[in-house]
């Protein structure tokens, strides 16, 4: 045990004292949360150039509603009331008479004008929009632009168009305007949490409105923090062991320790590095959330679970990476093995959104009980607003413990056979033959 600790301390000092460790602590959160920072910085920086939109109205009675809505918006919403600065672009709506003889030519010409940046977009209002008949193609509205899916103007048009169409229909039904106002009253369905008993045991505590921070951001941050720690601590063991093997340092060390002690010392050193980084991030996160007044959003009860999952993740993946590193003879071998070995680490990132959408579903439950994915996906499920049955994290922990013991044992077996072997390529057949030997 003493030899293992010596190697672990050596690995810890080698990693923590480098500039790369400090830079990594700073750079990794920036890379992982870069889009959030960019959104916060640039959310108020919008293009305020005038947007010209042509409207081809086959009804001759709907297009004018867009013109009037744009005029009202241009008068009331373009400028910040406090600073007087323009904060939104002006919409200039031009009604274009439909060319019924060659409508395809007209749409092509308008498309060319969009490509040449003469206009921003154009809209085609179908002939039967107000009074739909059998042909639904003529009862729709189409918005044409170079990036129509992300174009805010397309979404802005929905309300004035539908409002005007409804009013035409109501007038044709002979309903009074004063009575029809109630028909157009829109009700949003608010997402709420559950009502709980008060902390003092008297009465009930009002439910809180659900927020994307609790539903998405907190589970995502917890997942990315665990992912970062594994990437910073477990994955580098592959290259670290490979370098010590190729530089003959391993031969010197194996004169004093066994191969298993050597491997386990490297893994425990990586574990100490990951705990150091995680503690720094957790302390900074709690401090920042307290200063920002959102400390109640920090899932304090999940922090112990996070460190438990981190502990087993580093042991699990660190053993795999160290054993693969012992089979490599040069950096090319390490590069060939690194990506396949990282697939179990990367895969949870691809399924996190379906799991957040239905954290209690069969897919989420099954995936989170598969040992290599359990630390990542069970943590995501526990961080979501849904209440996960206690038996599932417990069963998940049993699976992680057994799988971690298996990876340490099998990794130690491969490490012992390959660490001094030179010149043999680390193919799957070679690794399997080594593993199957007694």
Secondary structure, 3 states (H helix, E strand, C coil): CHHHHHHHHHHHHHHHCCHHHHHHHHHHHHHHCHHHHHHHHHCCCCCCCCEEEEEEECCCCCHHHHHHHHHHHHHHCCECCCCCCECCCCEEEEEECCCCCCHHHHHHHHHHHHHCCCCCEEEEECCCCCCCCCCHHHHCEEEECCCHHHCHHHHHHHHHHHHHHHHHHHHHHCCCHHHHHHHHCCCCCCCECCCEECCCCCCEECCCECCHHHHHHHHHHHHHHHHHHHHHHCCHHHHHHHHHHHCCHHHHHCCCCCHHHHHHHHHHHHHHHHHHHHHHHHHHHHHHHHHCCCHHHCCHHHHHHHHHHHHHHHHHHHHHHHHHHHCCCCHHHHHHHHHHHHHHHHHHHHHHHHHHHCCCCHHHHHHHCCHHHHHHHHHHHHHCCCCCCHHHHHHHHHHHHHHHHHHHHHHHHHHHHHCCCCCCCCCHHHHHHHHHCC
